Amino acid sequence: MFIKRRKTKQIKVGRVPVGGGAPVVVQSMTTPDTADVGATVEQIHQLEQVGCEIVRVTVNTPEAADALPAIKAQTQIPIIADIHFDYRLALKAAEVVDCVRINPGNIGAWWKVEEVVKAVRDRNIPLRIGVNGGSLERELLTKYGYPTAEALCESALNAVHALEDIGFTNMKVSLKASDVHMAVDAYRLFSLQADYPLHLGITEAGTLLTGSIKSAIGIGMLLADGIGDTIRVSLAADPVEEVKVGFEILKSLELRHRGVNVIACPTCGRVEIDVVKLANELEKRLGHIKVPLNVSVLGCVVNGIGEGKEADIGIAGGEGHGILFKQGKLVRKVKSEDLMETLLAEVEIMAKEREAEISGNSGNDRQGHDVDEHSPSTSPRKGEIPVLKL
Ligand code: SF4
């Protein structure tokens, strides 16, 4: 299935293009107190390492706003300041960051929003209008009785139209709810009525397992519809996991390809090697590779090569020996105890070759580490918006 992405206006968050056919961007949010510069910078570096492209930091106190210049000076990726309630913090943050997020449900009087707009306009940075099911305006709650997809959409549209009335269009929009159906319906409704880039997320999704599943379903349904320009998987877990899960969602939909994709068989009674251990170890030790590679670990040779045909490289277990294969072809037999290290070494070589191939072919290094790698087999068809292979 090829996803035809909905065309939105394009904005730029720092150096990262958002919307208008740009690749879907993976975001996350820091968890330390933003006033703690060291801890915040350290976490942003960890997020950068796993491919995070935009990071949001909460700016909830004057001390947090004061910390922003030092955080910006020590980090590379664009920063969004997350503001609730106090528009003065937004004014301060707008002097430093790459985008300001406000929630129309809790920022207060309209003149305060206008002040924020003036500040972001001065620096030509975008605004994110972040509507949330938990903090809808009182009038909308009275009208609808409780948060609904229609109420979320109306809140976002009201803000968008009011901003358009003062000539401001440099914005992206999010309509988050923790209820998957509500969030999906709200985004779908909004996208029928406006073409601003959309930031997708299921808010307060939950722990690593449940939150990832909820997000994969909610965000995945929308992305499959062609809706969404940036995503954040909200998890009650290390935000590094949010980025990893975000890329897995995009990889599953073939919207982005980044790094090693470990394909492992589910194992059955024929299994000859410890597939689970090998697959986990591979994911851990190959996390630094940024070029797309499918690496397969199969429990036996019975269906091994056949099942691993889609992989660039892989192993299949056997009695005492396993086999190493590339693109579905047998390369050589390897002793069981050497399978892991042999595969690791071969993947590193293949990654280097592919990296050289990609930089030779395109030279398009969009975000410092993203490489446009449209091979003939993955080239978009006529009239389709291309997807980025990293
Ligand atoms: S590859 Fe072998 S062990 Fe794995 S599921 Fe298939 S038959 Fe079973």
Boltz pocket constraint, residues with backbone or C-beta under 6 A from the ligand:
constraints:
  - pocket:
      binder: B
      contacts: [[A, 265], [A, 266], [A, 267], [A, 268], [A, 269], [A, 270], [A, 271], [A, 272], [A, 298], [A, 299], [A, 300], [A, 301], [A, 302], [A, 303], [A, 304], [A, 307]]
      max_distance: 6.0
